[in-house]
C-alpha cells in the first residue's frame, strides 16, 4: 500500500511540474487594440459656405457606403500585388460605416449648425429646403507605401421631389506615412474634415 501511495505522489508531482513547465512555454495572448475615426477639433463652428449658412437649409446625411473589404471589424491595409492584409489584432471600435456617418454628421453640423444636420433617413416632413447627402467611399485604405488614400463620391438631392442637385467626387492621399494604425485613423479623420468642406462648397452655388 505504501509503495502504491508513493507512486501516486510521484506521478502527481510529475504532472504538476509538467503543467507548470507548459505554462512557462505558452506566452500570454496579445490583446486586441481598438481605434475609431473622430471629428476634428478644429471644425468647431467653422463656416466654409457663408451663403449656404445664411439660408434655412437642412441636411440629412446618409447612406454612407463603404467598400466591402473595409466592412469588417479588423483594419485592412494594402499588400503586394493586390493583396489585402487583415489585421486580427487591430480592430475598429464599432461598425466602420456607423462611425463614418456619425463623424460626417458632426463635421457638417459644426460648419452649418448642429440643429440643421442629422442622420438620414429620419422621421420628419421634408420641405424644399431639405436636402439629402449620400456618400460612397470607394477606397479607404493604408497603401503599401504607408500613405492613406480616401476615394469618395457624393450626390445631393432635394428630399421633396428627389431631384438631383449636385454630384461631386474627391481623391485624398496623405502626405505623411501612417506608421501606426492610430496615425491611419487620424488621417481618415482629417480627410473627412476636408470632405465635409468640399460637400458644402459644392452645394452652395446650387441653392
MOVENLIN-V913774 format. One record per residue. N is the residue number from 1. PSI is psi in whole degrees, -180 to 180 (* if undefined). Layout:
n & psi
N & PSI
N & PSI
This chain:
n & psi
1 & -40
2 & -37
3 & -42
4 & -42
5 & -42
6 & -39
7 & -40
8 & -40
9 & -44
10 & -43
11 & -43
12 & -42
13 & -40
14 & -41
15 & -45
16 & -42
17 & -39
18 & -43
19 & -39
20 & -40
21 & -40
22 & -39
23 & -34
24 & -29
25 & -30
26 & 115
27 & 157
28 & 147
29 & 145
30 & 126
31 & 151
32 & 138
33 & 139
34 & 143
35 & 162
36 & 157
37 & 140
38 & 163
39 & 138
40 & 131
41 & -23
42 & -1
43 & -13
44 & 119
45 & 29
46 & 129
47 & 116
48 & -11
49 & 80
50 & -42
51 & -38
52 & -40
53 & -28
54 & -16
55 & 166
56 & 48
57 & 139
58 & 138
59 & 128
60 & 121
61 & 118
62 & 157
63 & 159
64 & 107
65 & 144
66 & 160
67 & 150
68 & -37
69 & -24
70 & -10
71 & 69
72 & 160
73 & -37
74 & 146
75 & 135
76 & 137
77 & 168
78 & 137
79 & -157
80 & 147
81 & 44
82 & 3
83 & 144
84 & 135
85 & 117
86 & 117
87 & 110
88 & -11
89 & -2
90 & 115
91 & 159
92 & 144
93 & -15
94 & 170
95 & 125
96 & -39
97 & -43
98 & -42
99 & -47
100 & -40
101 & -43
102 & -39
103 & -41
104 & -40
105 & -43
106 & -43
107 & -51
108 & -36
109 & -35
110 & -31
111 & -33
112 & -21
113 & 120
114 & -31
115 & -8
116 & 1
117 & 134
118 & 162
119 & 149
120 & 138
121 & 160
122 & 166
123 & 105
124 & 166
125 & 110
126 & 154
127 & -171
128 & -20
129 & 2
130 & 125
131 & 148
132 & 131
133 & 110
134 & 133
135 & 132
136 & 114
137 & 113
138 & -34
139 & 135
140 & 100
141 & 152
142 & 117
143 & 168
144 & -19
145 & 1
146 & -12
147 & 155
148 & 136
149 & 136
150 & 111
151 & 123
152 & 149
153 & 160
154 & 157
155 & 150
156 & 129
157 & 152
158 & 128
159 & -31
160 & -43
161 & 6
162 & 24
163 & 140
164 & 129
165 & -45
166 & 149
167 & 148
168 & 164
169 & 159
170 & 149
171 & 110
172 & 134
173 & 129
174 & 149
175 & -34
176 & 157
177 & 133
178 & 97
179 & -34
180 & 167
181 & -28
182 & -41
183 & -36
184 & -49
185 & -40
186 & -37
187 & -43
188 & -40
189 & -45
190 & -39
191 & -36
192 & -32
193 & -48
194 & -35
195 & -43
196 & -41
197 & -44
198 & -39
199 & -48
200 & -41
201 & -28
202 & -28
203 & -37
204 & -47
205 & -16
206 & -7
207 & *
